Amino acid sequence: MVAQQSRSLSYVLSMLAGGLVAGFAIGLFEKKFAGLISPAAAGIGATGVLLLVCVAAIPVWRRLDEVAREAQQSAWYWGGSIGSCFALGLAVYAVRAPVGALPAAVNALTVNTAFGAGVLACVGLQILAFGIGWAIWWASKR
């Protein structure tokens, strides 16, 4: 069981590390060459890099046994779904809240940055809930 859990954790960490490295690289590249890259090209490039991270994780996924794969799938289904529920609740609150109810930093966001922050909040909540779901799944199998 510990070996399965270790392989499953290595898969999670490889995906997170790959995503973080890609995100930082994209951010640095975007900051340095912001005027040279159109928003569409930046979006397509970021999507392509993150898809490459997913493809690079395929060998790790193939080495996982059935139990470790089930942990990943269950955690993404339940954790991702629950994280989406929280993100939806935050979005509804943000849209319906009176102007003065949100922190000043939120009120100062442009439409583009507010949208980006919302997407990042959604993904962040999904990843956080995935981690909790993953830990609960493994704890339930002990």
C-alpha positions as CSV (number, residue, x, y, z in Angstrom):
1,M,0.0,0.0,0.0
2,V,2.8,2.4,0.8
3,A,4.5,1.8,-2.5
4,Q,1.2,2.5,-4.3
5,Q,0.7,5.6,-2.4
6,S,4.3,6.7,-3.1
7,R,3.8,6.2,-6.9
8,S,0.5,8.0,-6.8
9,L,2.1,10.9,-4.9
10,S,5.0,11.1,-7.3
11,Y,2.5,11.4,-10.2
12,V,0.7,14.3,-8.4
13,L,4.0,16.0,-7.6
14,S,5.3,15.6,-11.2
15,M,2.1,17.2,-12.5
16,L,2.2,20.0,-10.0
17,A,5.9,20.6,-10.5
18,G,5.6,20.6,-14.3
19,G,2.7,23.0,-14.1
20,L,4.5,25.3,-11.7
21,V,7.7,25.3,-13.8
22,A,5.7,25.9,-17.0
23,G,3.7,28.7,-15.3
24,F,6.8,30.5,-14.1
25,A,8.6,30.1,-17.4
26,I,5.5,31.4,-19.3
27,G,5.2,34.3,-16.8
28,L,8.9,35.3,-17.1
29,F,8.7,35.0,-20.9
30,E,5.5,37.0,-21.0
31,K,7.0,39.7,-18.8
32,K,10.2,40.0,-20.8
33,F,8.6,40.0,-24.2
34,A,5.1,41.3,-23.5
35,G,5.1,43.8,-26.4
36,L,6.3,41.2,-28.9
37,I,3.6,38.6,-28.2
38,S,0.0,39.0,-29.0
39,P,-2.5,38.0,-26.4
40,A,-3.8,35.2,-28.6
41,A,-0.3,33.8,-29.2
42,A,0.4,34.0,-25.5
43,G,-2.8,32.1,-24.7
44,I,-2.1,29.5,-27.4
45,G,1.5,29.1,-26.2
46,A,0.5,28.7,-22.5
47,T,-2.1,26.1,-23.5
48,G,0.4,24.3,-25.6
49,V,3.1,24.2,-22.9
50,L,0.6,22.9,-20.3
51,L,-0.6,20.3,-22.7
52,L,3.1,19.2,-23.1
53,V,3.3,18.9,-19.3
54,C,0.3,16.5,-19.4
55,V,1.8,14.5,-22.3
56,A,5.1,14.4,-20.4
57,A,3.3,12.8,-17.4
58,I,1.9,9.9,-19.5
59,P,4.9,7.6,-18.7
60,V,4.4,8.3,-15.0
61,W,0.7,7.5,-15.3
62,R,1.4,4.3,-17.1
63,R,3.7,3.1,-14.3
64,L,0.9,3.6,-11.8
65,D,-1.0,0.5,-10.7
66,E,-4.8,0.2,-10.7
67,V,-5.1,1.3,-7.1
68,A,-3.0,4.4,-7.5
69,R,-4.9,5.3,-10.7
70,E,-8.2,4.9,-8.9
71,A,-6.9,7.3,-6.2
72,Q,-6.1,9.9,-8.8
73,Q,-9.4,9.5,-10.6
74,S,-11.5,9.6,-7.5
75,A,-9.7,12.6,-6.1
76,W,-10.1,14.5,-9.4
77,Y,-13.8,13.6,-9.7
78,W,-14.8,14.4,-6.1
79,G,-12.1,17.0,-5.3
80,G,-12.4,18.8,-8.6
81,S,-16.2,18.8,-8.4
82,I,-16.2,20.1,-4.9
83,G,-13.6,22.7,-5.7
84,S,-15.7,23.9,-8.6
85,C,-18.7,24.2,-6.3
86,F,-16.7,26.5,-4.0
87,A,-15.4,28.5,-7.0
88,L,-19.0,28.9,-8.2
89,G,-20.1,30.2,-4.8
90,L,-17.3,32.7,-4.8
91,A,-18.2,33.8,-8.3
92,V,-21.9,34.3,-7.4
93,Y,-20.9,36.2,-4.3
94,A,-18.4,38.4,-6.2
95,V,-21.0,39.2,-8.9
96,R,-23.8,39.9,-6.5
97,A,-21.9,41.7,-3.7
98,P,-22.4,45.4,-3.3
99,V,-19.5,47.5,-4.6
100,G,-18.1,48.4,-1.2
101,A,-18.4,44.8,0.2
102,L,-15.4,43.4,-1.7
103,P,-11.8,44.3,-0.7
104,A,-10.4,47.4,-2.3
105,A,-7.8,45.4,-4.3
106,V,-10.7,43.4,-5.9
107,N,-12.6,46.5,-6.8
108,A,-9.5,47.9,-8.5
109,L,-9.2,45.0,-10.9
110,T,-9.9,45.5,-14.6
111,V,-12.3,43.2,-16.4
112,N,-9.4,41.2,-17.8
113,T,-7.5,40.8,-14.6
114,A,-10.7,40.0,-12.7
115,F,-11.5,37.3,-15.2
116,G,-8.0,35.9,-15.0
117,A,-8.1,36.0,-11.2
118,G,-11.4,34.1,-11.3
119,V,-10.1,31.4,-13.5
120,L,-7.0,31.0,-11.3
121,A,-9.2,30.9,-8.2
122,C,-11.3,28.1,-9.8
123,V,-8.3,26.0,-10.8
124,G,-6.6,26.7,-7.4
125,L,-9.7,25.5,-5.5
126,Q,-10.0,22.4,-7.7
127,I,-6.3,21.5,-7.0
128,L,-6.7,22.2,-3.3
129,A,-9.8,20.1,-3.1
130,F,-8.1,17.4,-5.2
131,G,-5.3,17.2,-2.6
132,I,-7.8,16.9,0.2
133,G,-9.7,14.2,-1.8
134,W,-6.5,12.3,-2.6
135,A,-5.5,12.3,1.1
136,I,-9.0,11.2,2.2
137,W,-9.0,8.4,-0.4
138,W,-5.7,7.0,0.7
139,A,-6.6,7.4,4.4
140,S,-9.8,5.4,3.8
141,K,-7.8,2.5,2.4
142,R,-5.6,2.1,5.4
